[in-house]
Amino acid sequence: MTDGTTWLADRQAIAFGGYHVVLARELAPQTLAERLAAALLYDAEHVVVPVGDHTGTSLLELMEDDYDVGLRLGSTGDWSYAVAYGGWQSAFGPLAPVSHGGAHVCLLEYEEENGKPVPPQFACFQDGQVLAAFNLHLDRSWGYEKVDGDPPTATGLQERLTAAGLPDPARAPREVHRVALGVVEEFFRLTLPREVIVRGTLPAVLLEPA
């Protein structure tokens, strides 16, 4: 049983600071973690270091005063997922390479405490190409006022968002965020288990310098 993705629009849905979740089809969780390690922007090569099963809180405690990135890993339905903790903000480069070999990879990200502010973002890739990417507030901030990407996919997703009444400047940003997540969830058939991510334990790894 899963809870979809709309719960990510709740305040501090996963942790203080927002969320960074990557979902992938055709990749095992460990392979997803290894590809995310390769996508880090740090100068040094990073490797995946298993640290046992953790809740989000216990992983953050393990990482106390450490600004590297930790991941909790799992799978649900056809999707593997990696939930990032620690210093994930601006840590990753483009995730299109993570999808090489034909994998579908989706990014859901929100820097909730960024004072600029930064809107929530969604992007989906396959085989190194962007299928769809947009700002979930559907405003003109940060480059996306509509869905960009592969024309058939981007157009189809844009049509679904329009049918859901978006963009709608009269709605509160959090409600727009939630509705947009629901459209993305249905369009790409995304699933993400809230209970285990928020309260349960999952295998965890640290992305550390080699």
Steps between C-alpha positions, in 0.01 A plus 500: 500500500634843413401858557586649162699823510259779596598471867835656406318835488451487880726730699828323584353184346826307537745723688576862581629670188280326247529181298715347229358171373616308193289214364619258232360215296734239356757571777548320832529728806874434537562579133299820536715601798820432306383713208400781734846488659647550153269801447636695798667829412787460747854488362578166663353173378237371744406144589197341663559394861223288661421595861215261584130564540395846619209730553540848358572632849764239584677552167518875563636431848767275348587779259508773767741779401569315172385684188538207263189330367321199643234293325225272626414242236193296419268369232127504446315357205712550188702781658820513700550818699771694681416764761785745567608639837771739611657747260311401186411857402704586188706182545388323182568583140256416218329168560448415133814275502348298786242375248751359249426156359129566463405554865219736597614737776279761669613779731275667756676781687405791723741724693228601742712721726687679222431869549515594131246313483550201270181333369460121508633330189421188301702340221483164325774348285544192287820378340676833559220715360258736677143376457339774709613770743315785667460720804213352705370846585453557125600865530773680310761468773813293449456445131190283473153639432406190302618145451822464297643182354422236241205649306251210522562447872525868593188589302300214650601599852425867432151405383438308823615797709272731304207263551572512875460879491867593511654748499269680741652807669198521731587170670745482790846379388482191722168399342642552149799289608268222618281503188803501269649204690173315453508558125862385476422195715214393275678577173819307586333252739732593783471336841676596823421340839448775756489290817829318451681815384372723780485254791659172394852373444667451163847394383723807507827598337738794515655649187857551613829594329677194359 
